[in-house]
Amino acid sequence: MKRKGLCALIALVLGSAGAVSVAHAQDTGMQGSMEANTGYSSWYIVPRIGVAVPDSGRQVQTSAAGGIGVGFWVNPNLTIDVEGLIDNADYKDSSIRSGKQWESIQLDVAGRWYFMDPASAWRPYVMGGIGAVRHAAVSGVLARAGGPSGIGPREDSWGPMATVGVGVLYNVNDRVALRGELAARYYRDTVSAQLAGLAGPGLPHTYGPKQWLDGLATVGLVIKMGHAAPPPPPPAAPPPVDCSQMDSDHDGVNDCNDKCPNTPPGTIVGPDGCPQNVVIDLRGVNFKFDRPRKGETNIAPTLKEPTADSMAILDQAVDTLNRYPQVQIEIDGYTDSIGTEKYNQGLSERRANIVDQYLTSHGISSDRITAVKGFGETHPIDTN
């Protein structure tokens, strides 16, 4: 194949593919990502063009190269391509085959491993492939050199090959990407060795090696042909809020039962969460006449019969204070008017102190009792 014909074929393939991709981009919009093109199970075609830099021992010039491949995304990081590449190289003017051509047709299976997130615009990768190369050499010079019968103007042969390289994928949109790649192609060629053995007298043996190493630089247009990947499922709806586990105003009543939300901190509330007055009335705690005496600390023997009534009032006070830890109290003691004013003042103070001792001995913090006072006979709360 002549070089002009090769270039025309490459231009036709890329032009057709580009027109399809641009038309599709106009329909779907340029989304700036390749999420659909890099999902599982999507496949694509890759027309590509570039240059082949031949092994220096070939004595051929750098030439245009082109081909096409079909690929498949195994997972978001790995693709497998079946691809073909052709290049026609002119022999150098210094070669004995000056004015002739050396044609190579490459068929291979290549894997490419991509780095970075599949949605990234740029994704570098490494590649490796195996396959075969078909060589076609013009042998008209050998005929002039007196080659044996049966050697025509062309010798063909297939040889094994392997490629390794690096590249980068640029995601144009969810259907189209560009892929630039640099690769080394190692292969065996028995045709060159055969031709070297047939070189006639006076012709240099310049084609003896059987192993060659070429360089390939190509740019490909990756066009997805499968259906677009389905959009990711919407995030799961958050579970409904359980108001029984919430207390927005921190008043001790959950939001389900709180009929007065947003009460100020420290507000005393009832079971419905609404402000509530807390009354602790110890006027039912009555003492026996002239009790407690100095030094008494046990309140039960000092209480008026029935003792249980006074004890019940004290225990209820302890319970209320435990349920409302923000409540603070003052304990006031009183007496009747029998006796001297000074004596009754001391008796009222002993009564207040023994109640204080009872409350603190039952778990009420002393810092919640703001004052312990005795009022004697001067401020009666009963008939006195």
C-alpha positions as CSV (number, residue, x, y, z in Angstrom):
1,M,0.0,0.0,0.0
2,K,1.4,3.4,-1.0
3,R,1.8,6.1,1.6
4,K,-0.7,8.5,0.0
5,G,-3.3,5.8,0.0
6,L,-2.7,5.0,3.6
7,C,-3.0,8.6,4.7
8,A,-6.3,9.0,2.7
9,L,-7.7,5.9,4.3
10,I,-6.8,7.2,7.8
11,A,-8.3,10.6,7.1
12,L,-11.6,8.9,5.9
13,V,-11.9,6.8,9.0
14,L,-11.2,9.6,11.4
15,G,-13.4,12.0,9.6
16,S,-16.4,9.7,9.6
17,A,-15.8,8.8,13.3
18,G,-15.4,12.5,14.2
19,A,-18.6,13.4,12.5
20,V,-20.5,10.7,14.4
21,S,-19.0,11.7,17.7
22,V,-19.7,15.4,17.2
23,A,-23.3,14.8,16.1
24,H,-23.8,12.7,19.2
25,A,-22.2,15.3,21.4
26,Q,-24.7,17.9,20.1
27,D,-27.5,15.6,21.1
28,T,-26.3,14.6,24.5
29,G,-24.4,17.7,25.6
30,M,-20.7,18.1,26.5
31,Q,-20.7,16.8,30.1
32,G,-16.9,16.9,30.7
33,S,-16.8,13.4,32.1
34,M,-16.5,9.8,30.9
35,E,-18.4,8.1,33.6
36,A,-20.6,6.3,31.1
37,N,-17.7,5.4,28.9
38,T,-15.6,3.9,31.7
39,G,-18.3,1.7,33.4
40,Y,-18.4,-2.0,33.2
41,S,-19.4,-3.7,30.0
42,S,-19.2,-0.7,27.6
43,W,-17.3,-1.2,24.3
44,Y,-15.8,1.3,21.8
45,I,-13.8,1.7,18.6
46,V,-10.5,3.5,18.3
47,P,-9.3,4.8,14.9
48,R,-5.8,6.1,15.4
49,I,-2.9,7.7,13.4
50,G,0.7,8.3,14.2
51,V,4.2,7.6,13.2
52,A,6.4,4.5,13.2
53,V,10.1,5.0,14.0
54,P,11.9,1.9,12.7
55,D,14.8,0.1,14.1
56,S,18.0,1.8,12.9
57,G,19.1,-1.5,11.3
58,R,16.2,-1.5,8.9
59,Q,17.6,1.4,6.9
60,V,14.1,2.7,6.3
61,Q,12.7,6.1,7.1
62,T,10.2,7.1,9.7
63,S,6.7,6.7,8.2
64,A,3.0,7.4,8.9
65,A,1.0,4.7,10.6
66,G,-2.7,4.2,11.1
67,G,-5.2,1.6,12.1
68,I,-8.3,0.8,14.1
69,G,-9.1,-1.1,17.2
70,V,-12.1,-2.4,19.1
71,G,-12.0,-2.3,22.9
72,F,-14.0,-3.3,26.0
73,W,-14.0,-1.9,29.5
74,V,-13.4,-5.0,31.8
75,N,-13.7,-2.7,34.8
76,P,-13.3,1.1,35.5
77,N,-9.5,0.7,35.3
78,L,-8.8,-2.0,32.7
79,T,-9.5,-2.3,28.9
80,I,-8.8,-5.0,26.4
81,D,-8.4,-4.0,22.8
82,V,-8.1,-6.0,19.6
83,E,-6.3,-3.7,17.2
84,G,-4.6,-3.5,13.8
85,L,-1.9,-1.0,12.6
86,I,-0.2,-0.6,9.3
87,D,2.8,1.4,8.2
88,N,4.7,1.8,4.9
89,A,8.2,2.9,5.1
90,D,10.5,4.1,2.3
91,Y,14.0,2.7,2.2
92,K,16.6,5.3,2.9
93,D,18.5,6.7,-0.1
94,S,21.7,5.0,1.2
95,S,20.0,1.6,1.2
96,I,20.5,-0.9,-1.6
97,R,16.6,-0.8,-1.9
98,S,16.4,3.0,-2.3
99,G,13.1,3.9,-3.9
100,K,11.3,0.8,-2.6
101,Q,9.1,0.2,0.4
102,W,8.9,-2.0,3.5
103,E,5.3,-2.7,4.7
104,S,4.4,-3.9,8.2
105,I,0.9,-4.9,9.3
106,Q,0.5,-5.4,13.0
107,L,-2.4,-7.4,14.6
108,D,-2.4,-7.7,18.4
109,V,-4.4,-7.9,21.6
110,A,-3.5,-5.2,24.2
111,G,-4.4,-4.5,27.7
112,R,-4.4,-1.0,29.2
113,W,-4.5,-0.2,33.0
114,Y,-5.8,3.3,33.8
115,F,-5.0,5.3,36.9
116,M,-7.0,8.0,38.7
117,D,-10.8,8.1,39.2
118,P,-12.9,7.1,36.2
119,A,-14.6,10.5,36.2
120,S,-11.3,12.4,35.9
121,A,-10.7,14.4,32.7
122,W,-7.1,13.1,32.4
123,R,-6.2,9.4,33.1
124,P,-2.6,8.2,32.5
125,Y,-2.2,4.5,31.8
126,V,0.3,1.7,31.0
127,M,-0.2,-0.9,28.3
128,G,1.1,-4.2,27.0
129,G,0.2,-6.4,24.1
130,I,1.1,-9.5,22.1
131,G,0.4,-10.4,18.5
132,A,2.0,-10.8,15.2
133,V,3.5,-8.6,12.4
134,R,3.3,-9.3,8.7
135,H,6.3,-8.1,6.7
136,A,6.2,-7.4,3.0
137,A,9.5,-6.4,1.3
138,V,10.1,-5.4,-2.3
139,S,12.8,-7.8,-3.7
140,G,13.3,-6.5,-7.2
141,V,16.9,-5.7,-6.4
142,L,17.5,-9.4,-5.5
143,A,16.2,-10.4,-8.9
144,R,18.7,-8.1,-10.5
145,A,21.3,-9.7,-8.3
146,G,20.6,-13.1,-9.8
147,G,18.3,-14.5,-7.1
148,P,17.1,-18.1,-7.5
149,S,13.9,-18.8,-9.4
150,G,10.7,-18.5,-7.4
151,I,11.8,-15.3,-5.7
152,G,9.4,-12.7,-7.1
153,P,9.2,-9.0,-6.6
154,R,7.7,-9.4,-3.1
155,E,8.5,-11.6,0.0
156,D,5.9,-11.9,2.8
157,S,6.2,-13.4,6.3
158,W,4.5,-13.3,9.7
159,G,6.5,-13.0,12.9
160,P,5.6,-12.8,16.7
161,M,5.6,-9.4,18.3
162,A,5.0,-7.7,21.7
163,T,4.4,-4.1,22.7
164,V,4.8,-2.1,25.9
165,G,4.1,1.6,26.4
166,V,2.5,4.4,28.3
167,G,-0.2,6.9,27.4
168,V,-2.8,9.3,28.6
169,L,-6.6,9.4,28.0
170,Y,-8.4,12.7,27.9
171,N,-12.2,12.5,28.4
172,V,-13.9,15.0,26.1
173,N,-17.4,14.0,27.1
174,D,-19.3,10.9,28.1
175,R,-19.0,9.4,24.6
176,V,-15.7,10.6,23.2
177,A,-12.1,10.6,24.4
178,L,-8.6,11.2,23.0
179,R,-5.8,8.7,23.6
180,G,-2.2,9.5,23.1
181,E,0.4,6.7,23.4
182,L,4.1,6.0,23.1
183,A,5.0,2.3,22.6
184,A,8.0,0.1,21.8
185,R,7.4,-2.8,19.4
186,Y,9.6,-5.8,19.5
187,Y,9.3,-8.5,16.8
188,R,11.0,-11.2,14.9
189,D,11.4,-11.1,11.1
190,T,12.6,-14.1,9.1
191,V,12.1,-12.4,5.7
192,S,15.0,-10.1,6.3
193,A,17.3,-13.0,7.2
194,Q,16.2,-14.8,4.1
195,L,16.8,-11.9,1.9
196,A,20.2,-11.4,3.5
197,G,21.2,-14.9,2.5
198,L,20.2,-14.3,-1.1
199,A,22.2,-11.1,-1.5
200,G,24.4,-11.6,-4.5
201,P,28.1,-10.8,-5.0
202,G,28.9,-7.2,-4.3
203,L,25.8,-6.5,-2.3
204,P,26.3,-5.8,1.4
205,H,24.6,-8.1,3.9
206,T,22.7,-5.3,5.8
207,Y,19.5,-7.2,6.7
208,G,20.8,-10.1,8.8
209,P,19.2,-9.6,12.3
210,K,16.0,-11.4,13.1
211,Q,14.9,-9.2,16.0
212,W,13.8,-5.6,15.6
213,L,12.7,-2.9,18.0
214,D,10.5,-0.1,16.6
215,G,9.0,3.0,18.2
216,L,5.3,3.9,17.8
217,A,3.7,7.2,18.6
218,T,-0.1,7.4,18.0
219,V,-3.2,9.4,18.7
220,G,-6.5,7.6,18.9
221,L,-10.1,8.8,19.0
222,V,-12.0,6.6,21.5
223,I,-15.7,6.5,20.5
224,K,-18.1,4.6,22.8
225,M,-20.6,2.4,20.9
226,G,-22.5,0.8,23.7
227,H,-25.4,2.2,25.6
228,A,-24.7,4.9,28.2
229,A,-24.3,3.6,31.7
230,P,-27.4,4.0,33.9
231,P,-27.2,6.9,36.3
232,P,-26.3,6.0,39.8
233,P,-29.2,5.3,42.1
234,P,-30.4,8.2,44.1
235,P,-29.2,8.3,47.7
236,A,-31.3,6.5,50.1
237,A,-33.8,8.6,52.0
238,P,-32.8,9.3,55.5
239,P,-34.7,7.3,58.1
240,P,-37.6,9.2,59.7
241,V,-36.6,11.2,62.8
242,D,-37.6,9.5,66.0
243,C,-38.9,12.3,68.1
244,S,-39.0,10.1,71.2
245,Q,-35.2,10.1,71.1
246,M,-34.9,13.8,70.8
247,D,-35.0,16.7,73.3
248,S,-34.4,19.9,71.3
249,D,-34.7,22.3,74.3
250,H,-32.9,19.9,76.8
251,D,-35.7,20.2,79.3
252,G,-35.8,16.4,80.0
253,V,-39.1,15.9,78.0
254,N,-38.7,14.3,74.6
255,D,-40.0,16.2,71.5
256,C,-43.0,13.8,71.0
257,N,-44.4,14.8,74.4
258,D,-43.1,18.3,74.7
259,K,-46.0,20.7,74.2
260,C,-43.9,23.8,75.0
261,P,-40.8,23.5,72.8
262,N,-37.9,25.9,73.2
263,T,-38.3,26.6,76.9
264,P,-35.4,28.6,78.3
265,P,-32.5,26.6,80.0
266,G,-33.1,25.9,83.7
267,T,-36.9,26.2,83.4
268,I,-38.8,23.8,85.6
269,V,-41.2,21.9,83.4
270,G,-43.9,19.3,83.9
271,P,-44.4,16.0,82.1
272,D,-45.8,17.9,79.1
273,G,-42.6,20.1,78.8
274,C,-44.4,23.3,79.9
275,P,-43.2,25.5,82.8
276,Q,-44.4,24.3,86.1
277,N,-44.2,25.8,89.6
278,V,-42.6,23.5,92.1
279,V,-43.9,23.8,95.7
280,I,-42.2,22.1,98.6
281,D,-44.2,22.8,101.7
282,L,-42.8,21.5,105.0
283,R,-45.4,23.0,107.2
284,G,-46.8,19.6,107.9
285,V,-43.5,18.6,109.6
286,N,-44.4,19.1,113.3
287,F,-42.2,18.6,116.3
288,K,-43.0,17.5,119.8
289,F,-43.0,20.1,122.5
290,D,-39.5,21.4,123.2
291,R,-37.8,19.1,120.7
292,P,-35.2,18.6,119.4
293,R,-33.0,19.1,122.4
294,K,-29.4,20.3,122.0
295,G,-27.3,17.5,120.5
296,E,-30.1,15.5,119.0
297,T,-29.5,14.5,115.4
298,N,-32.1,11.8,114.8
299,I,-35.2,13.5,113.6
300,A,-37.7,10.7,114.0
301,P,-37.9,10.7,117.9
302,T,-38.4,14.5,117.8
303,L,-41.4,14.5,115.6
304,K,-45.0,14.8,116.8
305,E,-47.2,11.7,116.6
306,P,-48.1,10.3,114.2
307,T,-44.5,10.5,113.2
308,A,-45.2,8.8,109.8
309,D,-47.1,11.9,108.6
310,S,-44.1,14.2,109.1
311,M,-41.7,11.6,107.6
312,A,-43.9,11.2,104.5
313,I,-43.7,15.0,103.9
314,L,-39.9,14.9,104.3
315,D,-39.5,12.0,101.9
316,Q,-41.8,13.6,99.4
317,A,-39.5,16.7,99.6
318,V,-36.5,14.5,98.9
319,D,-38.2,13.0,95.9
320,T,-39.3,16.4,94.5
321,L,-35.8,17.8,94.8
322,N,-34.3,14.7,93.1
323,R,-36.7,15.1,90.1
324,Y,-36.0,18.9,89.8
325,P,-32.2,19.2,90.4
326,Q,-32.3,22.9,89.5
327,V,-34.6,23.8,92.5
328,Q,-33.0,25.4,95.5
329,I,-34.6,25.8,98.9
330,E,-34.5,27.7,102.2
331,I,-35.3,25.9,105.4
332,D,-37.1,27.9,108.0
333,G,-37.8,26.8,111.6
334,Y,-40.6,28.0,113.9
335,T,-41.9,27.6,117.5
336,D,-44.8,28.7,119.6
337,S,-44.7,31.5,122.1
338,I,-44.2,29.4,125.3
339,G,-40.9,30.2,126.9
340,T,-38.5,33.0,126.5
341,E,-37.9,34.6,123.2
342,K,-34.2,33.7,123.3
343,Y,-34.9,30.1,124.1
344,N,-37.5,29.8,121.3
345,Q,-35.0,31.3,118.8
346,G,-32.5,28.6,119.6
347,L,-35.2,25.9,119.4
348,S,-36.4,27.1,116.0
349,E,-32.8,27.0,114.7
350,R,-32.4,23.4,116.0
351,R,-35.5,22.4,114.2
352,A,-34.3,23.9,110.9
353,N,-30.9,22.3,111.3
354,I,-32.2,18.8,111.9
355,V,-34.4,19.0,108.8
356,D,-31.3,20.2,106.9
357,Q,-29.4,17.2,108.2
358,Y,-32.2,14.8,107.1
359,L,-32.3,16.2,103.5
360,T,-28.5,16.1,103.0
361,S,-28.3,12.6,104.5
362,H,-30.7,11.5,101.8
363,G,-28.6,12.8,98.9
364,I,-29.6,16.4,98.5
365,S,-26.5,18.5,97.9
366,S,-25.9,21.1,100.6
367,D,-25.2,23.8,97.9
368,R,-28.9,23.6,96.9
369,I,-30.0,24.7,100.4
370,T,-29.5,28.4,100.3
371,A,-30.3,29.2,104.0
372,V,-31.2,27.5,107.3
373,K,-33.0,29.9,109.5
374,G,-34.8,29.9,112.8
375,F,-37.6,32.5,113.4
376,G,-38.5,31.6,117.0
377,E,-41.8,33.1,118.2
378,T,-41.5,36.4,116.3
379,H,-42.9,35.3,113.0
380,P,-45.7,32.8,113.8
381,I,-47.2,30.7,111.0
382,D,-50.0,29.4,113.2
383,T,-52.1,30.4,116.1
384,N,-48.9,30.3,118.3
